[in-house]
Amino acid sequence: MTLPVSQAMAADNLSLGGGADGSSKASGTSYGNVKDGSTSTYWSPSSSTGYVSVKWSSATTVSSAIIKHASGGGSINSWRLLNADNGAVLTSGSGNPSTISFASTSLKKITLDITSAASAPRIAEFETYATGGGTTPTTSPTTSPTTSPTSSPPPSGGTPTGSWPSSAGSVSISGTVNVSGTFDGGMKTYCCIGDGSQSESQDPMFEIANGGTLQNVILGSPAGDGVHCLGTCTIRNVWWNDIGEDAATFLGTGGGTSYVIGGGARNGSDKTFQHNGNGTVNISGFYLNGAGKLYRGCGNCTNSYQRHVVVNNVLLTGVDYVVGINTNWGDTATITRVTVNSGAVVCGMYKGVAKGSEPSYLGEGWNTSNCKVNKSDITYR
């Protein structure tokens, strides 16, 4: 039985059914903006630090959270996630929080406490889940080449196993599908445009507007230039049968964080996720089989930016690098819980250059200000 949208939302992102409060709010922002299901609104404290909470009238079991950041906010240096019922620290960290997992806890109120930031951050969504990385509620797609899912989509963002999903059917497209809001493909295979080459002149199969979500889609082969994110976006439980030029390219220049949650890709020869804009790309629960790199911050684009990538809980086989970043531009990579083939470089450091030249490779980094990764977090096989 398919639940009505309102019930499906409450069963997934628990914040949608709760209330919100906090320490302070900047003019024009609201606590409730972190649990309204929209990334176009946000909460910001009145200074560089503060906290925002999601609360329920009765005890609710929570074991993970997803923090989505709006563009234009200050970078967070340190934060804590608190059980506001008793003040216990559920977990803490440094840098902009994104996908957060912790021991399953029954509580009435959970708090994101920002203890240090460069300037006032902007939190667009404080999503909470009973299990790791639940699926985002769906609305009707705004484009024509899709049909309603025939069954509930599988969960995403869990530990990748290397298995590939079955297709629920086929949808033929002849050009780019523009995504605004949430587009749910119902695990159907969308096919095909482009020639499967490394040509950068190919159109993308999907182009996601700022704040949009693409989920539960299989991209057939050839897939042109994959997926383009024009601002911040969420790519959830999306699978590429053939990577082609790139699986996804992140183009937004307004800051903020884009998310790749669950899903997988195979049959690539170069980059999987290409970061041409600025801000942060957060990749979790992803499976990759065959590619040069999982992520690359562009080293010779027309415009140079500082870029950040967060990689957590991924399974990679047949790759040369996990990530490639440009240390001379201040790029950072935060990498945890990676299983990868022997011989792969985990954090490749490059010197970014002007368009028309080729970046120079500087070597592999461990436990540096740019490459934030411990060898104990990497499993080779």
C-alpha positions in Angstrom: 0.0 0.0 0.0 1.3 3.4 -0.9 1.1 6.0 1.9 -0.3 9.4 1.3 2.5 12.0 0.9 2.0 13.5 4.3 2.3 10.1 6.0 5.3 9.0 4.0 7.1 12.2 4.9 6.4 11.8 8.6 7.6 8.2 8.4 10.9 9.2 6.9 12.3 12.6 7.9 11.1 12.8 11.5 11.7 16.6 11.7 8.8 17.3 9.4 6.4 16.1 12.1 8.1 18.0 15.0 8.5 21.5 16.3 11.6 23.7 16.5 13.3 26.3 18.8 16.7 27.6 19.4 19.1 30.1 21.0 18.6 33.1 18.7 17.7 33.9 15.1 18.9 36.4 12.7 16.5 38.9 11.2 14.3 37.3 8.5 15.1 33.7 9.6 13.0 31.2 11.6 13.6 28.1 13.7 10.9 26.4 11.8 12.7 26.8 8.5 15.0 23.9 9.4 12.1 21.4 9.4 9.9 22.7 6.6 11.3 20.4 3.9 12.6 23.4 1.8 16.2 24.2 1.2 15.2 27.7 0.0 14.6 28.8 3.6 17.0 28.7 6.5 17.7 29.5 10.2 20.8 31.6 11.1 21.8 32.6 14.7 22.1 36.2 15.5 25.9 35.8 15.9 28.5 33.3 14.7 27.4 30.6 17.3 24.1 29.3 18.6 21.9 26.3 18.5 18.7 25.1 16.9 16.6 22.2 18.1 13.9 19.8 16.7 11.4 18.6 19.2 8.5 16.2 19.5 5.6 15.9 22.0 6.5 12.3 22.8 9.8 10.3 22.9 11.1 9.6 19.4 13.9 7.2 18.4 16.6 8.9 16.3 19.9 7.5 15.0 21.0 9.9 12.2 20.7 13.4 11.0 21.3 15.3 7.8 22.3 18.9 8.0 21.7 20.9 4.8 23.4 24.3 4.5 22.1 27.3 2.6 24.5 29.4 0.5 26.0 32.5 1.9 26.5 31.4 5.4 29.7 31.2 7.4 31.7 28.0 7.7 31.3 26.0 10.9 34.5 25.2 12.7 33.1 23.0 15.5 29.7 21.6 16.5 27.9 19.2 18.9 24.7 17.2 18.5 22.9 17.0 21.9 20.2 15.0 23.5 18.4 18.1 24.8 16.4 16.0 27.3 19.5 15.5 29.5 22.3 17.5 27.8 24.2 14.4 26.7 26.5 14.8 23.7 25.4 12.3 21.0 28.4 13.2 18.8 30.5 16.1 17.8 32.8 17.2 15.0 34.6 19.9 13.1 33.8 21.6 9.8 30.3 21.9 8.3 28.3 18.9 9.5 26.4 16.9 6.9 25.4 13.3 7.3 25.7 12.4 11.0 25.2 9.0 12.5 25.1 8.2 16.3 23.8 5.5 18.7 20.1 5.1 18.4 18.5 7.3 21.1 14.9 7.9 22.3 14.4 11.5 23.0 11.9 14.4 22.8 14.4 17.1 21.6 17.6 17.0 19.7 19.9 20.0 19.3 22.5 21.1 16.8 24.9 23.3 18.9 27.3 25.4 16.8 30.2 26.2 19.1 32.5 27.9 16.6 32.1 29.4 13.2 33.8 32.0 10.9 30.5 34.0 10.8 26.8 33.2 11.2 26.1 29.9 9.4 22.8 29.2 7.5 21.1 25.9 8.2 18.5 25.1 5.6 17.3 21.7 6.9 17.9 19.7 10.1 16.6 16.3 9.0 16.3 13.5 11.5 15.9 9.8 10.8 15.2 6.6 12.8 17.7 4.8 10.6 20.7 6.0 8.6 19.9 8.4 5.8 16.3 7.7 5.1 14.7 8.7 1.7 13.4 12.1 1.0 9.7 12.4 0.6 8.6 12.8 -3.0 6.3 15.1 -4.9 5.1 14.8 -8.4 8.0 15.5 -10.9 7.8 18.7 -12.8 8.9 17.2 -16.1 7.1 14.9 -18.4 9.3 11.8 -19.0 8.5 10.2 -15.7 5.7 8.1 -14.2 4.7 7.5 -10.6 6.7 4.8 -8.8 4.9 1.5 -8.7 6.4 0.6 -5.3 8.1 2.3 -2.4 11.7 3.2 -3.3 14.5 1.3 -1.5 16.3 3.0 1.3 19.5 4.8 0.5 22.6 6.0 2.3 23.3 2.7 4.1 26.5 0.7 3.9 27.2 -0.1 0.3 27.4 -3.8 -0.5 28.5 -3.9 -4.2 25.1 -5.2 -5.4 23.3 -3.5 -8.2 19.6 -2.6 -8.2 17.0 -4.1 -10.6 15.3 -1.8 -13.0 11.5 -1.2 -12.6 11.1 -0.3 -16.2 12.4 2.0 -18.9 11.8 5.6 -19.9 13.1 6.9 -23.2 14.3 10.5 -23.3 15.8 12.5 -26.2 17.2 15.5 -24.3 18.0 16.9 -20.9 15.4 16.5 -18.1 15.1 19.7 -16.0 14.6 19.0 -12.3 13.1 21.5 -9.9 12.0 20.4 -6.5 12.1 16.6 -6.1 12.2 14.2 -9.1 11.6 10.5 -8.2 12.3 8.1 -10.9 10.7 5.0 -9.2 13.9 3.0 -10.0 13.3 3.1 -13.7 16.1 3.3 -16.2 16.3 6.6 -18.1 18.0 6.3 -21.5 19.7 7.8 -23.5 21.6 10.7 -24.9 25.2 11.4 -25.9 27.8 9.0 -27.4 29.4 7.5 -24.3 32.7 9.3 -24.9 34.8 11.6 -22.8 33.7 14.6 -24.9 32.8 17.6 -22.6 30.4 19.0 -25.2 27.6 16.5 -24.4 24.4 17.6 -22.7 23.5 16.2 -19.3 20.7 13.7 -18.9 19.4 15.6 -15.8 19.9 19.2 -14.9 19.0 20.0 -11.2 18.0 23.5 -10.2 19.3 25.0 -7.0 17.9 23.2 -4.0 16.5 20.3 -6.1 16.6 16.6 -5.5 17.1 13.7 -8.0 16.4 10.3 -6.5 15.6 6.6 -7.3 16.9 6.8 -10.9 19.0 4.5 -13.0 20.9 6.1 -15.9 21.2 4.0 -18.9 24.1 4.0 -21.4 25.1 6.3 -23.0 24.2 9.0 -20.4 25.7 12.1 -22.0 27.4 14.3 -19.4 25.4 12.6 -16.6 23.8 15.0 -14.0 24.5 18.7 -13.6 23.8 20.5 -10.3 23.3 24.2 -11.0 23.4 25.2 -7.3 23.2 23.0 -4.2 21.4 19.7 -4.8 20.8 16.2 -3.4 21.4 13.1 -5.5 19.9 10.2 -3.6 19.9 6.5 -4.6 20.9 7.3 -8.2 22.8 4.6 -10.3 24.9 5.1 -13.4 25.2 2.0 -15.6 28.0 3.7 -17.5 29.7 6.8 -16.1 30.6 8.2 -19.6 32.3 11.7 -19.3 31.3 12.3 -15.7 28.5 10.9 -13.5 27.7 14.3 -12.0 29.1 17.8 -12.2 28.6 20.4 -9.4 28.5 23.9 -10.9 27.0 26.1 -8.1 29.0 29.1 -7.1 26.9 30.2 -4.2 28.5 28.1 -1.5 26.6 25.5 0.5 26.7 21.8 0.4 25.5 19.3 -2.2 24.8 15.6 -1.2 25.3 12.3 -2.9 23.6 9.8 -0.7 23.6 6.1 -1.6 23.6 4.9 -5.2 26.5 3.8 -7.4 28.3 4.0 -10.7 30.4 1.8 -12.9 32.3 1.6 -16.2 34.1 4.9 -16.0 37.6 5.9 -17.2 38.2 9.2 -15.5 36.3 11.3 -12.9 33.0 10.2 -11.3 32.0 13.5 -9.5 33.5 16.6 -11.0 33.4 19.8 -8.8 33.6 22.9 -10.9 31.9 25.4 -8.6 32.6 26.1 -5.0 31.2 25.0 -1.6 31.1 21.4 -0.4 30.2 18.0 -2.0 29.3 15.3 0.6 29.3 11.7 -0.6 28.1 8.9 1.6 26.9 5.3 1.2 28.1 5.2 -2.4 29.4 2.2 -4.5 31.8 2.7 -7.4 33.2 0.0 -9.7 35.8 1.2 -12.2 36.9 4.9 -12.6 39.9 7.1 -12.3 38.6 9.0 -9.3 35.5 9.2 -7.1 35.9 13.0 -6.8 38.0 15.7 -8.4 38.0 19.4 -7.7 38.6 21.0 -11.0 42.2 22.0 -11.4 42.0 24.2 -14.5 38.5 25.5 -14.9 37.8 29.1 -16.2 37.3 30.2 -12.6 39.3 29.0 -9.6 37.6 28.3 -6.3 38.2 26.9 -2.9 36.4 23.5 -2.7 35.6 20.9 -0.1 34.7 17.3 -0.2 33.4 15.0 2.5 33.5 11.2 1.8 32.1 8.7 4.3 31.1 5.1 4.2 31.9 4.2 0.5 33.0 1.1 -1.3 35.3 1.5 -4.3 36.8 -1.0 -6.7 39.0 -0.5 -9.7 39.8 3.1 -9.0 43.1 5.0 -9.1 42.2 7.7 -6.6 39.6 8.3 -4.1 39.7 12.1 -4.3 41.9 14.8 -6.0 42.0 18.3 -4.5 44.0 21.5 -5.2 45.9 22.3 -2.1 47.2 25.7 -3.4 43.6 26.9 -3.5 42.8 25.7 0.0 40.7 22.7 -0.9 40.0 20.1 1.8 39.0 16.5 1.8 37.5 14.9 4.9 37.5 11.1 4.4 36.2 8.3 6.7 35.2 4.7 6.4 36.4 3.9 2.9 36.9 0.4 1.5 39.1 0.6 -1.7 41.2 -1.6 -3.9 44.9 -1.9 -3.1 47.2 0.6 -4.8 44.7 3.4 -4.9 45.7 6.9 -3.8 43.3 8.1 -1.1 43.8 11.9 -1.1 45.7 13.1 -4.2 47.1 16.6 -3.9 47.4 18.8 -7.0 48.5 22.4 -7.8 45.6 24.1 -9.5 46.4 26.2 -12.6 44.8 28.5 -15.1 42.6 27.2 -17.8 44.6 25.9 -20.7 47.3 24.4 -18.5 47.5 21.0 -16.7 47.5 20.7 -12.9 50.7 19.2 -11.5 50.4 16.2 -9.1 52.1 16.9 -5.7 51.6 13.5 -4.0 49.3 11.7 -1.5 48.4 13.5 1.7 47.6 12.0 5.2 46.5 13.9 8.3 47.2 17.3 6.8 45.2 20.5 6.9 44.0 19.7 3.4 43.8 15.9 3.5 41.9 15.1 6.7 42.1 11.4 6.7 43.6 8.7 9.0 45.0 5.4 7.6 42.9 3.6 10.2 39.8 4.8 8.3 40.9 3.1 5.1 40.4 -0.6 4.3 42.3 -2.0 1.3 41.2 -5.1 -0.4 
